[in-house]
């Protein structure tokens, strides 16, 4: 597997969402979990692991100069919702 480098800005975004026990990432996930009807307590770790993977993918493909002017958070939420659908 090739080593993938992230730039300083990408690392800062990941840190922002994963700091404090993934507080910001969980805040994004929990309403989606409720929207799909909830999950068992034991499945939360799996969902949060998937959310970390999605965060990483979004950080890599996000273009801050996108034509819609979408913030990273908007981009991530839209991707998370389409992933959950």
Buried (B, 14 or more C-beta within 10 A) or exposed (E): EEEEEEEEEBEEBBEBBBEEEBEBBBEBBEEBBEEEEEEEEEEBEEBBEBBBEBBBEBBEEBEEEEEEEBEBBEBBBEBBEEBBE
